[in-house]
Amino acid sequence: MAVQAEHTNLKRPLVEYEEASSDEEDTVPQRQKRVRLQNSGAEHPLSRSCPYLDTIDRSVLDFDFEKLCSVSLSNNNVYACLVCGKYFQGRGQHSHAYTHSCQVDHHVFLNLETLRFYCLPDNYEIIDPSLEDIKYVLRPTFTVEHVASVDHTSKLSIALDGTKYLPGIVGLNNIKANDYMNVILHALAHVPPFRDYFLREENFSHIRPPPGDQSFILVQRLGELFRKLWNPRNFKAHVSPHEMLQAVVSTSKKRFKITEQGDPVDFLSWLMNTLHKALGGTKKAGSSVVHQVFQGGMKITTRKLPPPCDNIEDTLKLMESEEYKRKEVSSPFLFLTLDLPAPPLFQDELEKNIIPQIPLFDLLMKFNGASEKEYKTHRESFVKTFELTKLPPYLILYIKRFTKNNFFIEKNPTIVNFPIKDIDMAEFLSSEPEVQDAHPHTVYDLIANICHDGQPGAGKGVYRVHVRHKGANQWYELQDLHVQDLLPQMITLAEAYIQIWELRKD
């Protein structure tokens, strides 16, 4: 509202500029609405004694969902009504928040961007220390000391409804079919250096993505989700990953969907590579936290097989040619793929009741540098051997349980037997002296285990994850919102699919 001086000697009162509300933007896009400040810029008399603070209902506040106005669906200048929990745009006289306050007699609002509280329709800022808990739930922050103590405490927190929960062991909503993403997010949230990096926004807030790059939103949303999962002052004992999943759908161009179950290993691979690039990572080793934590190295030896030939001399001549000589290449990896042996095709009635089993150590023999594995294309066949040259601080193992063809997906039900601790990878390291000298520690302990239950195919089975909370020294099973403690002996009975192992350095 324009303010006009009635006399040339009178001064204009102080004014504050506020963004036009959505309905004003439609008619005058560039105009800014001016709001008269009470008492010429001085603090409003009710700022520190607002009479409506007792109308706030913390039980209805849910800041996990996308910050959109419930009327205009705009994400610009959004306020949360602290009485009913709904989001509205603007706070000027023609805004949706102002209208809501007049229509239903709700008066306390929070700007979701600036974290400032306002009373509408009187339009003054509320300053009260009792509102700090709401700010912290909306935007949790972690000090260096808090991050360092996360793995050394087992103190339970209490939600508003009285539910006790352990920070980090918090259920994630399954909005429709996103359990395959939930298990990956839970597992990564228990990898200490990876988690600690995202708990403090200062670690990546200085990164400036290139123009047009939409992937950095993934970094921000993952950080927000990790901070909510480990927040000791949550209002609820569960978290909705809605904003993180929206960022995944958008960044992946709908390759991964909330409404259709996907493969966790595909999502994990995409997520790690996308985060690496978004954080400014390059092909250089250790150029992002993703590679610092998960990247290892291996030596791959490839030998081309000659075609079937009746004449042995012709075969020997082919083997001596350059095309069929043994070739070695070094390759980085973010996870190792373990191949399960095929289950028996024909079983009698007794054998059908027996589930095949295999030790994890047998699957790892693929990487001893001597075991050969044949790979076929339409025209050629190759034999490859694998040998590890660098062990990562955190080793991800992918047990290849599903086989896809043009008609259907098959699942291998073989149970993999593995210990919870003390997997020694020394046998699979290259014998070269420089490799051996670089690895004084080679023993790993399990920290996360993702498994699949049910039939193969989208929507026919479910994923769950076992994670170890270091502070409580206790294993937990998480399946969406379902959380329960677990005996370590029960972990090995499940059909393991993805595992994360931590290098022991003591």
C-alpha positions, 0 to 999 in steps of 0.5 A: 500500500503506497504511503503518501505524505500530507505535508512536504515537511512530514517524513515518510514512515519506515517501510519493509519490502516483502515479496508479492503474494502469488495472486499479485504476481499474476497481475503485476510481476515486478511490483513489490508490496510494502508493509508498514512496520509497527512503531516506525520499525520498532519491535511490536509490543506483542513480539515477545508475548504473543497470546496465540502461542498456546494454540500451536499443535506440535503433533500435527507438524510434519516437515518431511514433505515437499514445501508447497503451498496447499492452495497454489502449489507454489514453493515460493515464500511458503509458510507453515501454519503451526496450528493445523500443519498446512502450508500456505504462500506469503503473509501479505493481505492478499496471500493464502496464509493471511486468508487462512488466518482470518477464515479459521482463526489460526494465527502462528506461522513459520517461514520455512526458508528463513525460520522466522515466526509470524502472527497473522493477520496482525503481521508481526514477528514472534520472538520466543525461545520456546519455539526453538524445538520447532526450528530444530525439527525443521532444520536439524544441525549437528556440531562437530562434537555431536557428530563425533559422539553419534557412535558412542551413545545409546541414549533413547529419545522420546517422541511427542506421543511418548514413543521411545526411539534410538536416533539412527534406528528410525523407520522410513515411510513406504509411500507406495513401492519405495522399499528398495530405496529405503533399505539403501538409504538406511544402510548408507546412513550407518556408514560412519564417514559417509554419514558424518560428511552429510550430517554437517552441511558445511562440508558441501555447502561451498560446492557450486554446481555447473549451470543447468546441473540438477543433481546437486539437489540430491546432495542437499536432500540426502543431507537433510534426510540423514540429519532427520534420521539421526535427530535426537529431538524428533517429534515423531519416531519415524521419518518420511523420505518424500523430499529425497525420493522426489529428488531421486525421481527428478534427477534420474528422469523417472528411472527410479520411481516411488510407485514401482519397485526397482532393484536396490543394486541398480539404485545404489550404483546410480546414487553413488555415481550421481553423488560423486559427480554432484560433489565435484568428483573426477576420475582421480582417486579420492576426489569425493567422499563416495570414492574415499569411502567405497572405492577399491581397485582390482587387476583384471586379466583377460584371455580370448578363447579360440574358436573350435578347430579340428587342427591343433596346430591351427589352434596353437598358432591362433594362441600365439597371435596378438589377439589371443594373448593375455591382457591385464588392466587395472580397474576401480570398483565401488562394489564386488559382484559375487556369483551364486552357483545355479541351483539343481534343475531336477529335484526329487520330493526330498531335495525340494525341501532342502535349500542349497547353501554356500559359504561366502568364502567360496564366492569370494574365490572369484577374486583370488587371481587364479579362478577363471570365469568365462564370458560369452558374446554373440561371436566371441568368448573370453576368460577373465581372472580378478585380483584385488589391488586396493581394499576400500575402507568400506567394502560393498558385496553384491550377491547376484541373486536374480537372473533376467531374460526376455520372458521372466525373472528367476531368483536363486534361493541359495543361502550364503553362510557368512560370519558377522565379523572377521572376514579376512581379504588378505588371500584375495590381494595381489602378491605384489610387494607394494600392494601388500605393504599398503594393506596392514589391515585386511579384516572386515566386520559386517555393518549392514545386510540387505535381504530379499523375501518373496518371489522375484519380480516388481512388487512380488517381494519385499526388501529389509535391512539389518544394521548395527548401531555402534553406540548401542552395540546392537543389531536391528532389522528395519523394513519401512516403518517396522523396527525391531532388535535382532540377534546376530545369529538370525542375520545369516538365515536371510537371503542376503543381497547386498552387504556393507563391510567395515575395515577393522583398523584396531 
